[in-house]
């Protein structure tokens, strides 16, 4: 048996490995469009989503009498094998291919057709029993299948990010409770501002994580509307009456998710704004968490020359030349992650804008950038929680010293002593090189213990009793 086989397409003959499940269209796409060096199987969720679309289509076409039960069963079995992770080596088209998804669609069509051929006892590459276009791609176009698979894949990929945000919110809430009684010098514009508790700051971080989760879920829900069944431009030309209803019934059963036909198929084919919203929410998550990470870097700065109110978990040596130095590498990585996700979001926005007339042919770039953001966030949020947040320790003594040594506590004394008296004490404290509280005690206005109690009470006060 020869190690190679020959297939013929409209451009001529193509030589392929004899055992390859892909065909001529796939090989040309893989050779012409290898931009990223990452083949389709690098995104398993996308592979699963494409296989689910092909399976649902085969079953719908069987129900309508368009495919024989035998061919539909062979196609379905081949799709199930893809869902189980088989045949990854035959999904060779680049994720960033430039054909607007056609090479990707044909890679799946050919692999499924050739595997179905084998299941029916025929030879791969003959296409005499199961044809990539006539059977596997029946009632479909790249233009409706590719964006549908994108939405299914990204919808699934967002679930772990949502779970990680939920876990992060829980970890931050635990720290808020742990730091509930730790005095903290509130700062605005990096200047001393007012007294508060460290737990209040972490409670704010926890609320942010919860809001980020809810907003991301809102964007995720917009991925449920699919253009599947709209074929090439939205008219549905090429599919039989009843196909759309049948394919979505099977897709919901296969995926376990209530995907539905878009209200307006032309809108669904022309526009990719749902991915703009998803990408924007991912960017918002990344930048918001980057802000928290930056706060932790500042509060953990030191140990002798910085704020040093927090002790970040030491996870690795910080320098190749400075002995004993420990750097805040995990929060630094979170900040850096934000920069990368911002870049991905800019790319998505440009791709969405660049669609032309009835379709958008820059879907591969959108898919890869969104999936990259998801990868970064899924891993980054987990690392931030496990290797930083959970192990944070507060230096309560340092926090109290910085607060009580600052004139920022002066506002707490206004209701009892009035603005003019407090202002005079602030100036006297500076002139006499005393802390504000020490000057208050020196002038006989209040004892140290009563002054500290007043500050603690003021830090707890929230307007309107909320």
Secondary structure, 3 states (H helix, E strand, C coil): CCCEEEEEECCEEEEEECCCCCCHHHHHHHHHCCCCCCEHHHCHHHHHHHHHHHHHHHHHHHHCCCCCHHHHHHHHHHHHHHHCCCCHHHCCCECCCCCCCHHHHHHHHHHHHHHHHHHCCCCCCCCCCCCHHHHHCCCCCHHHHHHHHHHHHHHHHHHHHHHHHHHHHHHHHHHHHHCCCCEEEEEECCEEEEEEEHHHHHHHHHHHHHHHHHHHHHHHHHHHEECCCCCCCCCCCCCCCCHHHHHHHHHHHHHCCCCEECCCHHHHHHCCHHHHHHHHHHHHHHHHHHHHHHHHHHHCCCCCCCCCCEECCCCCCCCCCCCCCCCCHHHHHHHHHHHHHHHHHHHHHHHHHCCECCECCCHHHHHHHHHHHHHHHHHHHHHHHHHHHCCCEECHHHHHHHHHCCHHHHHHHHHHHCHHHHHHHHHHHHHHCCCHHHHHHHCCCCCHHHHHHHHHHHHHCCHHHC
